[in-house]
């Protein structure tokens, strides 16, 4: 009796189209905020210019470098998985998550510094300033805060990928109904994949989609950085 085989054909096209549609909705969300920012900045150019002087450009530049480097490690992780180097892919993925943590720590310290000096929406410090400065800091906390939430979400997704790539991979073939006279010869077959075979196409597709989301997070910050930190 020939050994049964089980082939898996992932729907890579449908998966990627679904991911791109999701990313498009994210772009619409931030695109609306960028448009709102542009309108208020045109109406209050001097106030936006003055308010941006209180932001730490050095910290913003460091965070930009962190996210750009994390995009590189994300690409390297996908490349290692394509070459079936599972451990290398995992390490680059973990490093990418580490860069995300570093970014959030810097952002937490920056926000803490602003809040310590009374610069946050609704504070007494801002109520004594112009309406344009209040708008600037409201948009600053809203947009960078929402971006931070996306960074956390991206780290969770990458964490799930670390678990998926590292876990043992087993599949059980579906049971097929056999005629009565053949049931005596029916057996339950378990297909156990080798260490290299864990790096299958399904995991690669999922890692690529996770990478697309992470790159979106990086691209959004590349727009946020000059809008808030470099207009002065």
N, C-alpha and C positions, 0 to 999 in steps of 0.2 A: 504494500500500500504506500503510495507516495506521500511525502511529508507535506502537510498543508502550509500554505504561505499566506501572509497577511500584509498587504501593501496599503500605505496611508498616503493619500493625496490631498494635502491641505489646500484650501481655497485662498491662495495668497493674494489674488487680485481683489476678491471681495473684501478680504480683511483690510487691505491697504486703502481701498476706496472708502470703507467705513471710517477708518482712522482719519483720512484726509477731510471727510465731511465733518467729523468732530472738531478737528483743528480749525476748520473754516468758521464754525460757530464761535470758537475762542477768539479768532481774529476779529469777528464782528463785535464781540464784547469789548475788547480793548480798542478796536478801531473807533467805536462810539466815544470812548473816554478820551482818546487822542483828539478827536474832533472837538469835544467839549473843551479840552485844554486849549486848543488852538483858538477857539472863539474868545475865551476869557483872556488869553494872553494878548490877543490883538487889541482888546478893550482896555487892558491894564499893563502895558509894556513896562513902564517904569516900576510899578509895584512888584511885578514878577521878577524883574532884574534885581531889585533891592532885596527881596525875600530870598532869592537863590544864594546871596552872599553868605547866608547863615548855614548853608549846607557844606559838608566836608567833601570837597572834590576828590581828595586823596582816597578816602574810603570808597567813594563811588567808583573810582578808577580801579582800585584793588578788587572790588566785587565784580567789575566787568572782566578783569583778567581771570578771576576765578571761574566764572561761568564759561568763558571762551575755552579755557583749559579743560573744563569738565566736558564740553562738547567733543574735544579731541579724544579724551579717554573713553567717551561713549562710542565714538567711531571705532576706536581700537578694540573695544570689547566685542562689537559686532564682527569686526574683521577676524578676531581670534576664534569666534564661534563658527564662522564660515570655514575656517581651516581646521575645525574640530579640536582646537586647543581649549578644552573646557576650563582648566584651572586658570589659565591666563585671562580668559574672558571674564571669569568670576572676579579676579583681582582688579581688572580695569573697571568692572562694574562697581565694586566696593569703593574704589578710589573716587569714582564719579559721585557716589553718595556722600563720601567724605567732603568733596568740594561743595556739595549742596549744604552740608552742615556748617562748613566754614562761612559760606555766604550768609546763612541765616544768623550766625553768631555776630558777624559784622553788622548786619542790619539791626539786630536786637540792641547792640551797643550804641549804634547811631540813633535809633529811636529813643533809647533811654536817656541819652544826652540831651535830645531835644525836649523831652518831657520834663527832665530835671530842671531845665531853664524855662519851663512854662510855655513851651511852643508846641501846642497841640490844639486841634479844633475845639472851640468853646472855652479856651483858657482865658484867664484875666489878662494875660500878657498880650494875646492876640486881639482881644476886644478893644484894646487901646490903639491898635494899628489900623491901617487903611483896609477897605473892603477887598482891594486887589491882593494884599498880602494874605488875608484870611482865605481867599479863594485858592491862592497858590498852595498854602499848607494843607488845606482840605483835600485838594487834588493829590498832593504829595503823599499824604497818609493813606488816602483811598487807593490810589493806583499802585504804590509800592507795597501796600498791605495785601491787596488782591494778588499781586505778583508773588509775594511771599507764600500765600496759600497755595498757589500753583507749584511753587518749588517744593513745598511739603508733599503735595499730591504726587509730584514726579518722583520724589524720593521713595514714597510708598510703593509706587509702581515698580521702580528699580529694585526695591527690596523683595517684592514678589518674584521678580525675574531671577534674583540670586537664589531664591528657594527653588524655583522651577528648574533652573539649569543644574543645580547641585543635587537634586533628589534622585534616587534610583528610579529607573524607568521600566515598568512592567506593563504588559498588555495581555489580556485574556481574550482569546478568539471567541466570537459569538457562537452559541450552541446552535447547530443545524439539525432540524428534524429529519430523522432517517427512517426508512422502511423498517417494519417489524423484524424481517429476517436479517437486517444489517445492524440492528441495535446492539447485538452481542459484540460487535467489533467497534462500536463507537467509543471514543475516548475523549476526555477533556484535555485540551492542549493549552498550555501556557507558554507564551512567547516572551522570553527574557532577553532584553537587548544588552549588548556588551557595553563597556565603559565608553567607547568611542561612539557607539550608536545612540547614546543619550542626546548627542548634539544633532538632533534631527531637524527637518525643515520646519516643523511646527514651532519649535522653540525659537528658531532663528527669525521666523516671521514675527512672533510676539516681541522679541527683543528689538527688531527693527522698528516696530510700531511704538514701543516704549522710547526708543531713541528719537523718533520724530517728535513725540511730545516734549522730551527734554530739550531738543533743539528749539522748539517753539518758545519754551520758557526763556532760553538764552536770547533769542531774537527780540522778544518783547523787552527784555532788560536793555538791550543795545539801543532801543528807542527811548526808554525811560531815562537812561543815564544822561544823554545830552539835553533832553527836555527840561530836566530839573537841575542838573549840576553844572552845565556848561553855558547856560544862557547869560551868565554874568560876564 
